[in-house]
Amino acid sequence: MGRLAYVNGRFVPHPQARVHVEDRGYQFADGVYEVVPVANGRLVDEELHLDRLDRSLAELRIGWPMSRAALRLVSHELIRRNGLANGIVYVQVTRGVAPRDHKFPKGVKPALVMTTKQLKRASPAVLAQGLKVVTVPDIRWQRRDIKSISLLPNCLAKQQAFEAGATEAWMVEPGGYVTEGSSTNAWIVTGEGKVVTRKANHEILNGITRQVLLKVMAEEGIVLDERPFSVEEAYKAREAFLTSSSNFVMPVTEIDGRPIGNGHPGLVTQRLRRSYLATFGLDEEAA
Ligand code: PLP
């Protein structure tokens, strides 16, 4: 049996998974999503992702398509049926299907789609080399804290990175400060060994990886400086890295063609990756 998707109450073969043309997600990007990592067949930080889904839905006044407990069951069932060991579960909730009209429709049930995707773990070669990043202007709306499916500026940024031979784009606000990556949070380590990332407000998505890493850092006594950093400061940083549910903690060794630090993944970054993976029992070196 091939891969299944879950679409509005039914498990369907992935190639045949469809939504209606008047789904408001399709027409208006009127919906939200979550990407939950799966490691060794288990969801990582599932409750934190469901909390963020709850918040995103509430901010847009979209109801839950089913109870939280039911959604949990469906995602576990999808992982089981798809035999997913390592990868992600994608959850998308839109306001529902209604005749096209900008204002909210009345009495419409939110639409739910869930899929899984298998992902390879980062190879030792990639981890040893680190990623290249380019900077681009941040042209997004002002509620980046909502995990909205409206991702066109993020797609344009990622494509620009790809065309420049990089993996990620760090988006920069008009004052010259980095907000975040197109699908990741952005971090640097200063010459004094302080870890810098900006505060989670309306200007960035509060990454779950970010939230968990902040706890890890507090436990390990690593000094955090929660503030914006400029592109210039990033060029001169000792280390840089990014975080997300599909990358975990990934070293960044080049920004706009300039090597960061000595051009190799830094010690703080490597330590944070190990400690973050240990929060869900993953030991890369042992794997
Ligand atoms: N920032 C943006 C814009 C994102 O799209 C994502 C993830 O998709 C993140 C940050 C990282 O969030 P998380 O750690 O929850 O995956």
Residues whose N, C-alpha, C, O or C-beta is under 5 A from the ligand:
A	BS01	PLP	E180 G181 S182 S183 T184 N185 L205 N206 G207 I208 T209 R210 T243 S244 S245
